[in-house]
Amino acid sequence: MTIAVLTNYHQQRQQRAAAVDVTLPADGYVFSLRIDGRTPGSPQALTCQYHRMVLRLGIHKPRHYSATELIRAGVDIRTVAGQPGSRCGGESPRRAKRLVSPHRNGHPVGGPLQT
Protein backbone atom coordinates (compact mmCIF):
# COMPACT_ATOMS: atom_id res chain seq x y z
CA MET A 1 0.00 0.00 0.00
CA THR A 2 2.80 2.45 0.83
CA ILE A 3 4.32 2.06 -2.65
CA ALA A 4 0.93 2.77 -4.24
CA VAL A 5 0.45 5.89 -2.11
CA LEU A 6 3.94 7.19 -2.91
CA THR A 7 3.51 6.41 -6.63
CA ASN A 8 0.23 8.32 -6.66
CA TYR A 9 1.84 11.23 -4.79
CA HIS A 10 4.72 11.31 -7.29
CA GLN A 11 2.31 11.33 -10.23
CA GLN A 12 0.40 14.23 -8.68
CA ARG A 13 3.64 16.15 -8.22
CA GLN A 14 4.63 15.46 -11.83
CA GLN A 15 1.26 16.81 -13.03
CA ARG A 16 1.57 19.95 -10.91
CA ALA A 17 5.10 20.54 -12.15
CA ALA A 18 4.11 19.96 -15.78
CA ALA A 19 1.28 22.50 -15.40
CA VAL A 20 3.93 25.20 -14.89
CA ASP A 21 6.44 23.77 -17.40
CA VAL A 22 8.75 22.27 -14.76
CA THR A 23 10.28 18.79 -14.93
CA LEU A 24 10.90 16.95 -11.69
CA PRO A 25 14.52 15.76 -11.47
CA ALA A 26 15.09 12.02 -10.97
CA ASP A 27 17.12 12.78 -7.83
CA GLY A 28 14.63 15.34 -6.45
CA TYR A 29 13.33 15.26 -2.90
CA VAL A 30 10.03 13.48 -2.37
CA PHE A 31 8.72 15.90 0.26
CA SER A 32 10.11 19.14 -1.10
CA LEU A 33 8.12 22.32 -0.64
CA ARG A 34 9.41 23.56 -3.99
CA ILE A 35 7.60 22.44 -7.12
CA ASP A 36 10.87 21.34 -8.73
CA GLY A 37 11.81 19.12 -5.75
CA ARG A 38 15.37 20.42 -5.58
CA THR A 39 15.37 21.28 -1.86
CA PRO A 40 14.19 19.14 1.05
CA GLY A 41 11.18 20.12 3.10
CA SER A 42 12.03 21.29 6.59
CA PRO A 43 11.06 19.02 9.50
CA GLN A 44 8.92 21.83 10.92
CA ALA A 45 7.01 22.26 7.66
CA LEU A 46 6.40 18.51 7.34
CA THR A 47 5.22 18.32 10.96
CA CYS A 48 2.85 21.22 10.32
CA GLN A 49 1.45 19.50 7.20
CA TYR A 50 1.01 16.29 9.17
CA HIS A 51 -0.92 18.07 11.93
CA ARG A 52 -3.20 19.78 9.38
CA MET A 53 -3.90 16.40 7.74
CA VAL A 54 -4.69 14.78 11.10
CA LEU A 55 -7.13 17.60 11.93
CA ARG A 56 -8.73 17.40 8.48
CA LEU A 57 -9.24 13.63 8.86
CA GLY A 58 -10.66 14.05 12.36
CA ILE A 59 -8.07 11.79 13.99
CA HIS A 60 -7.81 12.89 17.61
CA LYS A 61 -5.05 10.51 18.74
CA PRO A 62 -2.86 9.71 15.72
CA ARG A 63 -0.52 7.44 17.70
CA HIS A 64 -3.43 5.20 18.73
CA TYR A 65 -4.88 5.27 15.23
CA SER A 66 -1.52 4.28 13.72
CA ALA A 67 -0.98 1.48 16.22
CA THR A 68 -4.47 0.10 15.60
CA GLU A 69 -3.99 0.13 11.83
CA LEU A 70 -0.59 -1.59 12.11
CA ILE A 71 -2.04 -4.36 14.26
CA ARG A 72 -5.05 -4.79 11.97
CA ALA A 73 -2.60 -5.10 9.07
CA GLY A 74 -0.94 -8.04 10.84
CA VAL A 75 2.08 -6.41 12.51
CA ASP A 76 2.95 -8.22 15.74
CA ILE A 77 1.60 -6.43 18.83
CA ARG A 78 5.01 -6.55 20.55
CA THR A 79 6.58 -4.80 17.54
CA VAL A 80 3.95 -2.07 17.61
CA ALA A 81 4.33 -1.66 21.37
CA GLY A 82 8.06 -1.09 20.92
CA GLN A 83 7.55 1.82 18.51
CA PRO A 84 8.51 5.34 19.60
CA GLY A 85 5.66 6.97 21.47
CA SER A 86 4.42 3.77 23.09
CA ARG A 87 4.07 4.11 26.86
CA CYS A 88 5.47 0.72 27.74
CA GLY A 89 5.67 -2.77 26.35
CA GLY A 90 3.23 -4.11 28.94
CA GLU A 91 0.20 -1.87 28.63
CA SER A 92 0.23 -1.30 24.87
CA PRO A 93 -0.28 -4.95 23.84
CA ARG A 94 -3.22 -5.33 26.25
CA ARG A 95 -4.80 -2.12 24.96
CA ALA A 96 -4.10 -3.12 21.36
CA LYS A 97 -5.80 -6.48 21.83
CA ARG A 98 -8.92 -4.69 23.05
CA LEU A 99 -8.82 -2.31 20.07
CA VAL A 100 -8.57 -5.04 17.44
CA SER A 101 -10.67 -7.74 19.07
CA PRO A 102 -13.12 -9.19 16.52
CA HIS A 103 -15.90 -8.71 19.08
CA ARG A 104 -16.47 -5.89 21.52
CA ASN A 105 -19.24 -6.14 24.11
CA GLY A 106 -20.62 -9.13 22.23
CA HIS A 107 -20.88 -7.24 18.92
CA PRO A 108 -18.65 -7.71 15.84
CA VAL A 109 -16.17 -4.93 15.20
CA GLY A 110 -15.79 -3.58 11.65
CA GLY A 111 -12.68 -3.57 9.45
CA PRO A 112 -9.97 -0.93 9.16
CA LEU A 113 -10.79 2.62 10.18
CA GLN A 114 -12.10 4.74 7.34
CA THR A 115 -10.46 8.04 6.39
C-alpha positions in Angstrom: 0.0 0.0 0.0 2.8 2.5 0.8 4.3 2.1 -2.6 0.9 2.8 -4.2 0.4 5.9 -2.1 3.9 7.2 -2.9 3.5 6.4 -6.6 0.2 8.3 -6.7 1.8 11.2 -4.8 4.7 11.3 -7.3 2.3 11.3 -10.2 0.4 14.2 -8.7 3.6 16.2 -8.2 4.6 15.5 -11.8 1.3 16.8 -13.0 1.6 19.9 -10.9 5.1 20.5 -12.1 4.1 20.0 -15.8 1.3 22.5 -15.4 3.9 25.2 -14.9 6.4 23.8 -17.4 8.8 22.3 -14.8 10.3 18.8 -14.9 10.9 16.9 -11.7 14.5 15.8 -11.5 15.1 12.0 -11.0 17.1 12.8 -7.8 14.6 15.3 -6.4 13.3 15.3 -2.9 10.0 13.5 -2.4 8.7 15.9 0.3 10.1 19.1 -1.1 8.1 22.3 -0.6 9.4 23.6 -4.0 7.6 22.4 -7.1 10.9 21.3 -8.7 11.8 19.1 -5.7 15.4 20.4 -5.6 15.4 21.3 -1.9 14.2 19.1 1.1 11.2 20.1 3.1 12.0 21.3 6.6 11.1 19.0 9.5 8.9 21.8 10.9 7.0 22.3 7.7 6.4 18.5 7.3 5.2 18.3 11.0 2.8 21.2 10.3 1.5 19.5 7.2 1.0 16.3 9.2 -0.9 18.1 11.9 -3.2 19.8 9.4 -3.9 16.4 7.7 -4.7 14.8 11.1 -7.1 17.6 11.9 -8.7 17.4 8.5 -9.2 13.6 8.9 -10.7 14.1 12.4 -8.1 11.8 14.0 -7.8 12.9 17.6 -5.1 10.5 18.7 -2.9 9.7 15.7 -0.5 7.4 17.7 -3.4 5.2 18.7 -4.9 5.3 15.2 -1.5 4.3 13.7 -1.0 1.5 16.2 -4.5 0.1 15.6 -4.0 0.1 11.8 -0.6 -1.6 12.1 -2.0 -4.4 14.3 -5.1 -4.8 12.0 -2.6 -5.1 9.1 -0.9 -8.0 10.8 2.1 -6.4 12.5 2.9 -8.2 15.7 1.6 -6.4 18.8 5.0 -6.6 20.5 6.6 -4.8 17.5 3.9 -2.1 17.6 4.3 -1.7 21.4 8.1 -1.1 20.9 7.6 1.8 18.5 8.5 5.3 19.6 5.7 7.0 21.5 4.4 3.8 23.1 4.1 4.1 26.9 5.5 0.7 27.7 5.7 -2.8 26.3 3.2 -4.1 28.9 0.2 -1.9 28.6 0.2 -1.3 24.9 -0.3 -5.0 23.8 -3.2 -5.3 26.2 -4.8 -2.1 25.0 -4.1 -3.1 21.4 -5.8 -6.5 21.8 -8.9 -4.7 23.0 -8.8 -2.3 20.1 -8.6 -5.0 17.4 -10.7 -7.7 19.1 -13.1 -9.2 16.5 -15.9 -8.7 19.1 -16.5 -5.9 21.5 -19.2 -6.1 24.1 -20.6 -9.1 22.2 -20.9 -7.2 18.9 -18.7 -7.7 15.8 -16.2 -4.9 15.2 -15.8 -3.6 11.7 -12.7 -3.6 9.5 -10.0 -0.9 9.2 -10.8 2.6 10.2 -12.1 4.7 7.3 -10.5 8.0 6.4 
